[in-house]
Amino acid sequence: MTQNDDKQPRSVGRELASGVFYTSVAKYAGVVVTILVTAVLSRLFTPEEFGVVNIATVIIAFFAIFSDLGIGPAVIQHRDLSRRDLSSIFSLTIWSAAVIALLFFAASGLIASFYDGSAELRDICRILSLNLLFATANIVPNSLVMKDKRFRFAAVRSLAVQIVGGAAGIIAAYAGAGIYALTINPVFSSVMLFAINYREYPVRLRMKPAREALSKVFSFSAYQFSFQLLNFFSRNLDKLLMGRYMSLSDLGYYDKSYRLMMMPLQNIAFVISPVMHPVFAQMQHDIKKLGEAYLKVIRLLAFIGLPLSAVLWFTAEELVLIIFGDQWMPSVPAFRILALSVGIQIVMSTSGSIFQAANATRMLFICGLFSATLNVAAISTGIFAFGTLEAVAWAICISFAVNFVQCYHALFCLTLRMKWGPFWRSLLQPLLLTAILSPALAGIAWLLPETTPHLPSLAAKCAVALVIWLGYIQLSGAYNLKELAARLRPGK
C-alpha cells in the first residue's frame, strides 16, 4: 500500500504536466550543477584519469543490473501489492545488494588486472561497491515515491543531494584527494538518497522473503531485468572494448563526447520518462487510450529533439571547448557525429515506459535483443575494422537509426495494435523544421569569422536556432506556446 491509495486520481494530463514541471526544474537546475562540477574537475584531471573512473563506473553498472532484477518498474506497475508483499520484495533487494556488492569488492583485483593491473582502478572499484550497495537498497523506497507520484518531493531531494555531492567532490579534489575525489559524489548520493527515501517509506526487513509476494512481480520483472541486461551491453560495450583495445586517452576523449551527447537526452527525455510510467500505468487496461496519449508525447519530443540534433552538430566545437577545455579538442569530431542521433534517442527513450505501462515487458525484451545484437555488430565494426573514434561514433549512430524503426514498429503495430501511419505523421513537421534550421545554421557558421571567440559564436548560433524554432512552432500552428506553457504549470 502507498500513501495515495485512498486519493481520487487526478486527470492524466494534469499529473503528467505536474510531474514534468517538477522533474524539469530539478533536472535543469541539476544540469547547471553537473556542468559546473564537470568543468572544474575536467581541468584538474587528465583524460586518462577520467578513463580509469569510467571503466569502474561501467562495470559497477553491470553488477547493479543483477541486484536490481527489474523490480523497480514492477513495484510501480502492480497496484495491488500489500505491505507484506513490499517487505518481501525490499528484503530481496537488500540481500541481493549485499551479495553483489561483496562480489564486486572481491573482484576488484581481477578487474584491475584485466586493464593493465591499475592499482587506482582496483581501489576505485572497492570504494564504489558502497555505491552499489545503497543504490540497490534504494530500489523499493524510490519506486514507492514514484508510484505515489510525489514528483515535487523527488525533484527537491535529488537536486539537494546533487549539489552537496558535487561540492564535496570538488572540495576533495582541491584538498588533494586525487582521482579518488571522483568517487565521492556517487557514493554520497546513493547513501543520502536511500536514507531520505527510507525515512519517507520505511519498509520492514525480513530474513526470508515470502515466495508468494515475489511471484506477483516475477513475470514482469524477469523480462524487465533481461531487457536491462541487454540495454547495458548495447550502451556500454563501446567503452568496455575501447578501454581494452584502444588507448585510455581515446576512451577518455570518446567518453567526454558521449557524455556531452547524453546531456540533452538526460535533461529532456529523462525529465518525462520517470513521470510517464507511473502516470501511464493507470491506462494499462485501455491500450487505445494509451497509444493516443503517447502520440502526443512523441510529437512534442520530436519538435524538441530533431532540431536540437542540428544545433548540436553546428555548435559541437564551441560546446566541447567551453565546457571541458582545450585539451578535449579531439572529442569534437565524435561528438558532432553522435549529435545526429540525439533527436531519435530523445523520442525513443520514452518507449520503454509505454511497453511497461502496457504490461509488454516481453516485447520490450525482444526489441532489446534485436538492439543489442545490432549494436554489438556496429561497435565491433567501428573498433576492429576502422579503429578510430569517428568510426565508432558513426557505427553507433547508424545502429540507433535502425533500432528506432524496429522499436516503434513493435510498439505501435504489435503491442498497441495501432496503424503505423499516425506515428510517422507525428514526425513530419519536426523533420521539416529541422530541414529549415540546418541550412540557416550552416549559413551562420560560414558568416562568422574563424577568429570569433567560442562563447559569442555559440550564442549567435543558439539565438538564430531559437528564433527559427519559436517562429515555426507559432506560425505553423503546431502549438500555441502560451497555452502550452500554461498547461505545463502545476495545478493548471
C-alpha positions as CSV (number, residue, x, y, z in Angstrom):
1,M,0.0,0.0,0.0
2,T,1.2,3.5,-0.7
3,Q,0.3,6.9,0.7
4,N,-2.0,7.9,-2.1
5,D,-4.1,4.7,-2.3
6,D,-7.1,6.4,-0.8
7,K,-7.0,9.6,-3.0
8,Q,-9.1,10.1,-6.1
9,P,-6.9,10.1,-9.2
10,R,-6.3,13.4,-11.0
11,S,-6.5,13.7,-14.8
12,V,-3.7,12.0,-16.6
13,G,-2.8,15.3,-18.4
14,R,-2.6,17.2,-15.1
15,E,-0.5,14.6,-13.4
16,L,1.9,14.4,-16.4
17,A,2.2,18.1,-16.6
18,S,2.8,18.4,-12.8
19,G,5.4,15.6,-12.9
20,V,7.2,17.1,-15.9
21,F,7.2,20.6,-14.3
22,Y,8.9,19.5,-11.0
23,T,11.2,17.0,-12.7
24,S,12.3,19.5,-15.3
25,V,13.0,22.2,-12.6
26,A,15.3,19.7,-10.8
27,K,16.9,18.4,-14.0
28,Y,17.6,21.8,-15.5
29,A,19.0,23.1,-12.2
30,G,20.9,19.9,-11.9
31,V,22.4,20.2,-15.4
32,V,23.9,23.6,-14.3
33,V,25.4,21.9,-11.3
34,T,26.7,19.0,-13.4
35,I,28.3,21.3,-16.0
36,L,30.0,23.4,-13.3
37,V,31.3,20.3,-11.4
38,T,32.4,18.7,-14.7
39,A,34.1,21.9,-15.9
40,V,36.1,22.2,-12.7
41,L,37.1,18.5,-12.5
42,S,37.9,18.3,-16.2
43,R,40.6,20.9,-15.5
44,L,42.0,19.1,-12.5
45,F,42.2,15.5,-14.0
46,T,43.6,14.1,-17.2
47,P,41.6,12.1,-19.9
48,E,43.5,9.0,-18.6
49,E,42.2,9.5,-15.1
50,F,38.7,10.0,-16.3
51,G,39.1,6.9,-18.4
52,V,40.0,4.9,-15.2
53,V,36.9,6.0,-13.4
54,N,34.7,5.5,-16.4
55,I,35.8,1.8,-16.6
56,A,34.8,1.3,-12.9
57,T,31.5,3.1,-13.4
58,V,30.6,0.9,-16.4
59,I,31.4,-2.3,-14.6
60,I,29.5,-1.3,-11.5
61,A,26.5,-0.5,-13.6
62,F,26.7,-4.1,-14.9
63,F,26.8,-5.5,-11.4
64,A,23.8,-3.2,-10.4
65,I,21.6,-4.9,-13.1
66,F,21.9,-8.2,-11.3
67,S,21.0,-6.7,-7.9
68,D,18.1,-4.7,-9.4
69,L,16.4,-7.7,-11.1
70,G,13.8,-5.4,-12.8
71,I,12.0,-4.9,-9.5
72,G,11.6,-1.1,-9.6
73,P,9.2,-0.9,-12.6
74,A,7.3,-3.9,-11.3
75,V,6.6,-2.2,-8.0
76,I,5.3,0.8,-9.9
77,Q,3.2,-1.2,-12.3
78,H,1.4,-3.6,-9.8
79,R,-1.3,-1.7,-8.0
80,D,-2.2,-4.5,-5.6
81,L,1.0,-5.0,-3.6
82,S,0.4,-5.2,0.2
83,R,2.8,-4.0,2.9
84,R,3.8,-7.6,3.4
85,D,4.5,-8.0,-0.3
86,L,6.6,-4.8,-0.3
87,S,8.5,-6.0,2.7
88,S,9.4,-9.3,1.0
89,I,10.4,-7.5,-2.2
90,F,12.5,-5.0,-0.3
91,S,14.2,-7.8,1.6
92,L,15.2,-9.5,-1.7
93,T,16.8,-6.3,-2.9
94,I,18.7,-5.9,0.4
95,W,20.2,-9.4,0.4
96,S,21.0,-9.3,-3.3
97,A,22.7,-5.9,-2.8
98,A,24.9,-7.3,-0.1
99,V,25.9,-10.3,-2.1
100,I,26.6,-8.3,-5.3
101,A,28.5,-5.6,-3.5
102,L,30.7,-8.1,-1.8
103,L,31.4,-9.9,-5.1
104,F,32.2,-6.6,-6.8
105,F,34.6,-5.7,-3.9
106,A,36.3,-9.1,-4.2
107,A,36.5,-9.0,-8.0
108,S,38.2,-5.5,-8.0
109,G,41.7,-7.0,-8.3
110,L,40.7,-9.2,-11.3
111,I,39.0,-6.2,-12.9
112,A,42.1,-4.1,-12.5
113,S,44.4,-6.9,-13.8
114,F,42.3,-7.1,-17.0
115,Y,43.0,-3.4,-17.6
116,D,46.9,-3.5,-17.1
117,G,46.8,-4.0,-13.4
118,S,45.9,-0.5,-12.3
119,A,46.1,-0.1,-8.5
120,E,43.9,3.0,-8.8
121,L,41.2,1.2,-10.7
122,R,41.2,-1.6,-8.1
123,D,40.8,0.9,-5.2
124,I,38.1,2.9,-7.0
125,C,36.2,-0.3,-7.6
126,R,36.3,-1.1,-3.9
127,I,35.1,2.3,-2.9
128,L,32.3,2.2,-5.5
129,S,31.0,-1.1,-4.0
130,L,29.3,1.2,-1.4
131,N,27.5,3.0,-4.2
132,L,26.3,-0.4,-5.5
133,L,25.0,-1.4,-2.0
134,F,23.0,1.7,-1.3
135,A,21.7,2.3,-4.8
136,T,20.2,-1.2,-4.8
137,A,18.8,-0.8,-1.3
138,N,17.0,2.3,-2.6
139,I,15.1,0.5,-5.3
140,V,11.9,-0.2,-3.4
141,P,11.7,3.1,-1.4
142,N,12.4,5.1,-4.5
143,S,9.8,3.2,-6.5
144,L,7.2,3.9,-3.9
145,V,8.0,7.6,-4.1
146,M,7.3,7.5,-7.9
147,K,4.3,5.2,-7.6
148,D,2.7,7.8,-5.3
149,K,3.6,10.4,-8.0
150,R,5.4,12.5,-5.4
151,F,7.3,14.3,-8.2
152,R,7.9,17.5,-6.2
153,F,9.5,15.7,-3.3
154,A,11.6,13.6,-5.7
155,A,12.8,16.7,-7.5
156,V,13.8,18.7,-4.4
157,R,15.5,15.6,-2.9
158,S,17.6,14.8,-6.0
159,L,18.7,18.4,-6.6
160,A,19.8,18.9,-3.0
161,V,21.8,15.7,-2.9
162,Q,23.4,16.5,-6.3
163,I,24.5,20.0,-5.2
164,V,26.0,18.8,-1.9
165,G,27.7,15.7,-3.5
166,G,29.2,17.8,-6.3
167,A,30.5,20.4,-3.9
168,A,32.0,17.6,-1.8
169,G,33.8,16.1,-4.8
170,I,35.3,19.5,-5.8
171,I,36.4,20.2,-2.2
172,A,38.1,16.8,-2.0
173,A,39.9,17.4,-5.3
174,Y,41.3,20.7,-4.2
175,A,42.2,19.2,-0.8
176,G,44.5,16.6,-2.6
177,A,42.3,13.5,-2.7
178,G,43.4,13.0,-6.3
179,I,41.5,10.7,-8.6
180,Y,39.6,9.3,-5.6
181,A,37.7,12.6,-5.4
182,L,35.7,11.4,-8.4
183,T,34.1,8.7,-6.3
184,I,32.8,11.0,-3.6
185,N,29.7,12.3,-5.4
186,P,28.3,8.9,-6.5
187,V,28.9,7.3,-3.1
188,F,27.5,10.2,-1.1
189,S,24.5,10.5,-3.4
190,S,23.5,6.8,-3.2
191,V,23.7,6.8,0.7
192,M,21.7,10.0,1.1
193,L,19.0,9.1,-1.4
194,F,18.4,5.8,0.3
195,A,18.3,7.5,3.8
196,I,15.8,10.1,2.6
197,N,13.5,7.7,0.8
198,Y,13.6,5.1,3.5
199,R,12.6,7.8,6.0
200,E,9.5,8.5,3.9
201,Y,8.7,4.9,3.2
202,P,10.1,2.6,5.9
203,V,9.8,-1.0,4.8
204,R,10.3,-3.9,7.2
205,L,13.3,-6.2,6.5
206,R,12.6,-9.9,6.6
207,M,15.2,-12.6,6.9
208,K,13.3,-14.8,4.4
209,P,11.2,-13.1,1.6
210,A,7.7,-14.6,1.0
211,R,7.6,-16.6,-2.2
212,E,4.0,-15.6,-2.9
213,A,4.9,-11.9,-2.9
214,L,7.9,-12.4,-5.3
215,S,5.7,-14.5,-7.7
216,K,3.4,-11.5,-8.2
217,V,6.1,-9.5,-9.9
218,F,8.2,-12.3,-11.3
219,S,7.0,-12.4,-14.9
220,F,7.1,-8.6,-15.3
221,S,10.4,-8.1,-13.6
222,A,12.1,-11.1,-15.3
223,Y,11.6,-9.6,-18.8
224,Q,12.5,-6.2,-17.4
225,F,15.7,-7.5,-16.0
226,S,16.6,-9.3,-19.2
227,F,16.0,-6.0,-21.1
228,Q,18.1,-4.0,-18.7
229,L,20.9,-6.5,-19.1
230,L,20.8,-6.3,-22.9
231,N,20.5,-2.5,-22.8
232,F,23.5,-2.3,-20.6
233,F,25.7,-4.1,-23.2
234,S,24.3,-2.0,-26.0
235,R,25.0,1.2,-24.1
236,N,28.4,0.3,-22.7
237,L,30.1,-2.2,-24.9
238,D,31.8,0.5,-26.8
239,K,33.5,1.8,-23.7
240,L,34.5,-1.6,-22.5
241,L,36.0,-2.6,-25.8
242,M,37.7,0.8,-26.3
243,G,39.2,0.5,-22.8
244,R,40.7,-2.8,-23.8
245,Y,41.7,-2.5,-27.4
246,M,42.3,1.3,-27.8
247,S,44.2,3.7,-25.5
248,L,42.8,5.2,-22.3
249,S,43.2,8.6,-23.9
250,D,40.9,7.6,-26.7
251,L,38.4,6.2,-24.2
252,G,38.6,9.5,-22.3
253,Y,38.0,11.6,-25.4
254,Y,35.2,9.3,-26.5
255,D,33.6,9.3,-23.1
256,K,33.5,13.1,-23.0
257,S,31.8,13.3,-26.4
258,Y,29.3,10.6,-25.4
259,R,28.5,12.2,-22.1
260,L,28.0,15.6,-23.7
261,M,25.7,13.9,-26.3
262,M,23.8,12.3,-23.4
263,M,23.2,15.6,-21.6
264,P,20.2,16.8,-23.7
265,L,18.9,13.2,-23.6
266,Q,19.1,13.1,-19.8
267,N,17.7,16.5,-19.3
268,I,14.9,16.5,-21.9
269,A,13.6,12.9,-22.4
270,F,14.6,11.8,-18.9
271,V,12.5,14.6,-17.5
272,I,9.5,12.9,-18.9
273,S,10.4,9.2,-18.7
274,P,10.4,8.9,-14.9
275,V,6.9,10.5,-14.9
276,M,5.5,8.5,-17.7
277,H,5.4,5.0,-16.3
278,P,3.6,6.0,-13.0
279,V,1.1,8.1,-14.9
280,F,0.5,5.9,-18.0
281,A,0.3,2.7,-15.9
282,Q,-3.2,3.9,-15.0
283,M,-4.2,3.2,-18.6
284,Q,-2.9,-0.4,-18.7
285,H,-6.4,-1.7,-19.3
286,D,-7.2,0.8,-22.2
287,I,-4.5,0.3,-24.8
288,K,-6.1,2.5,-27.4
289,K,-6.2,5.5,-25.0
290,L,-2.6,4.7,-24.0
291,G,-1.4,4.8,-27.6
292,E,-3.3,8.0,-28.5
293,A,-1.9,9.8,-25.4
294,Y,1.6,8.7,-26.3
295,L,1.5,10.0,-29.8
296,K,1.1,13.5,-28.4
297,V,4.3,12.9,-26.3
298,I,6.2,11.7,-29.4
299,R,5.2,14.8,-31.4
300,L,6.3,17.2,-28.7
301,L,9.6,15.4,-28.1
302,A,10.3,15.3,-31.9
303,F,9.8,19.1,-32.1
304,I,12.5,19.4,-29.4
305,G,14.9,16.6,-30.3
306,L,15.2,16.7,-34.1
307,P,16.0,20.4,-34.4
308,L,18.4,20.0,-31.4
309,S,20.4,17.5,-33.3
310,A,21.1,20.1,-36.0
311,V,22.0,22.7,-33.3
312,L,24.5,20.3,-31.6
313,W,26.1,19.4,-35.0
314,F,26.9,23.1,-35.7
315,T,27.9,24.0,-32.2
316,A,30.0,20.9,-31.4
317,E,33.4,22.7,-31.2
318,E,32.1,25.5,-29.1
319,L,30.3,23.3,-26.6
320,V,33.3,20.9,-26.1
321,L,35.9,23.6,-25.6
322,I,33.7,25.9,-23.4
323,I,32.6,23.1,-21.1
324,F,35.7,20.9,-21.0
325,G,38.6,23.0,-22.1
326,D,41.1,23.0,-25.0
327,Q,42.7,19.6,-24.0
328,W,39.5,17.9,-25.1
329,M,39.6,19.1,-28.7
330,P,39.9,15.5,-30.1
331,S,36.4,14.8,-28.7
332,V,34.8,17.3,-31.1
333,P,34.5,15.1,-34.3
334,A,33.0,12.1,-32.4
335,F,30.6,14.4,-30.5
336,R,29.5,16.0,-33.8
337,I,28.6,12.6,-35.3
338,L,26.9,11.4,-32.1
339,A,24.8,14.6,-32.1
340,L,23.0,13.3,-35.2
341,S,21.3,10.6,-33.1
342,V,20.1,12.9,-30.3
343,G,16.7,13.5,-31.8
344,I,15.7,9.9,-32.3
345,Q,17.2,9.0,-28.9
346,I,15.1,11.6,-27.2
347,V,12.0,10.2,-28.7
348,M,12.9,6.5,-28.4
349,S,14.0,6.8,-24.7
350,T,10.3,7.1,-23.7
351,S,9.2,3.9,-25.4
352,G,10.3,1.7,-22.5
353,S,7.7,3.4,-20.2
354,I,4.9,2.6,-22.7
355,F,6.0,-1.1,-23.0
356,Q,6.0,-1.2,-19.2
357,A,2.6,0.5,-18.9
358,A,1.1,-1.9,-21.4
359,N,2.4,-4.9,-19.5
360,A,4.5,-5.8,-22.5
361,T,7.9,-6.3,-21.0
362,R,8.3,-9.4,-23.1
363,M,8.1,-7.4,-26.3
364,L,10.5,-4.8,-24.6
365,F,12.9,-7.7,-24.1
366,I,12.6,-8.8,-27.8
367,C,13.3,-5.3,-29.0
368,G,16.2,-5.1,-26.7
369,L,17.6,-8.3,-28.0
370,F,17.5,-7.0,-31.6
371,S,19.0,-3.7,-30.5
372,A,21.9,-5.3,-28.6
373,T,22.7,-7.7,-31.4
374,L,22.9,-4.8,-33.9
375,N,24.9,-2.6,-31.5
376,V,27.4,-5.3,-30.9
377,A,27.9,-5.7,-34.7
378,A,28.1,-2.0,-35.2
379,I,30.5,-1.2,-32.4
380,S,32.8,-4.2,-33.3
381,T,32.9,-3.0,-36.9
382,G,33.9,0.5,-35.7
383,I,36.6,-0.7,-33.3
384,F,38.2,-3.6,-35.1
385,A,37.7,-2.7,-38.8
386,F,38.5,1.0,-38.5
387,G,39.9,1.7,-35.1
388,T,39.0,5.4,-34.8
389,L,36.7,7.4,-32.5
390,E,34.8,8.7,-35.6
391,A,34.2,5.2,-36.9
392,V,32.7,4.0,-33.6
393,A,30.5,7.1,-33.4
394,W,29.2,6.6,-37.0
395,A,28.5,2.9,-36.2
396,I,26.6,3.7,-33.1
397,C,24.6,6.5,-34.9
398,I,23.5,4.1,-37.7
399,S,22.6,1.5,-35.2
400,F,20.4,3.9,-33.3
401,A,18.5,4.8,-36.5
402,V,17.8,1.2,-37.4
403,N,16.7,0.4,-33.8
404,F,14.4,3.4,-33.9
405,V,12.4,1.9,-36.7
406,Q,12.2,-1.6,-35.3
407,C,11.3,-0.4,-31.8
408,Y,8.3,1.7,-32.9
409,H,7.1,-1.0,-35.3
410,A,7.0,-3.4,-32.3
411,L,5.4,-0.8,-30.1
412,F,2.6,0.5,-32.3
413,C,1.9,-2.4,-34.7
414,L,2.4,-5.4,-32.3
415,T,1.8,-4.0,-28.8
416,L,-0.7,-1.2,-29.1
417,R,-2.4,-2.7,-32.1
418,M,-2.4,0.6,-33.9
419,K,-1.6,1.6,-37.5
420,W,1.9,2.8,-38.1
421,G,0.9,5.9,-40.2
422,P,-0.1,8.2,-37.3
423,F,3.4,7.6,-35.8
424,W,5.2,8.7,-38.9
425,R,2.9,11.7,-39.4
426,S,3.7,12.9,-35.9
427,L,7.3,13.3,-37.1
428,L,6.7,15.2,-40.4
429,Q,6.5,18.7,-39.1
430,P,9.6,18.3,-36.8
431,L,11.6,17.0,-39.7
432,L,10.5,20.0,-41.8
433,L,11.6,22.3,-39.1
434,T,15.0,20.6,-38.9
435,A,15.4,20.9,-42.7
436,I,14.8,24.6,-42.4
437,L,17.0,25.1,-39.4
438,S,20.1,23.2,-40.8
439,P,21.0,25.5,-43.7
440,A,20.3,28.6,-41.6
441,L,22.9,27.4,-39.0
442,A,25.3,26.4,-41.8
443,G,25.0,30.0,-43.1
444,I,25.7,31.5,-39.7
445,A,28.8,29.2,-39.3
446,W,30.0,30.4,-42.7
447,L,29.4,34.1,-42.0
448,L,31.2,34.1,-38.6
449,P,34.9,34.9,-38.8
450,E,37.2,32.0,-37.8
451,T,38.6,34.2,-35.1
452,T,35.2,34.6,-33.4
453,P,35.5,33.5,-29.7
454,H,33.7,30.3,-28.8
455,L,31.1,31.9,-26.5
456,P,29.9,34.6,-28.9
457,S,29.8,32.0,-31.7
458,L,27.7,29.7,-29.6
459,A,25.4,32.5,-28.5
460,A,24.8,33.6,-32.1
461,K,24.0,30.1,-33.4
462,C,21.7,29.4,-30.5
463,A,19.9,32.7,-30.9
464,V,19.2,32.0,-34.6
465,A,18.1,28.5,-33.8
466,L,15.7,29.7,-31.1
467,V,14.2,32.4,-33.3
468,I,13.6,29.9,-36.2
469,W,12.2,27.3,-33.8
470,L,9.8,29.6,-32.0
471,G,8.7,31.2,-35.3
472,Y,8.0,27.9,-36.9
473,I,6.1,26.5,-33.9
474,Q,3.8,29.6,-33.7
475,L,3.3,30.3,-37.4
476,S,2.7,26.7,-38.4
477,G,0.1,26.3,-35.7
478,A,1.9,23.2,-34.3
479,Y,1.5,24.5,-30.8
480,N,0.2,27.6,-29.1
481,L,3.2,28.5,-27.0
482,K,1.3,30.5,-24.4
483,E,-1.3,27.7,-23.9
484,L,1.4,25.1,-23.8
485,A,3.3,27.0,-21.1
486,A,0.1,27.4,-19.1
487,R,-0.6,23.6,-19.2
488,L,2.9,22.8,-18.0
489,R,2.4,24.8,-14.8
490,P,1.3,22.5,-12.0
491,G,-2.3,22.9,-10.9
492,K,-3.4,24.3,-14.3
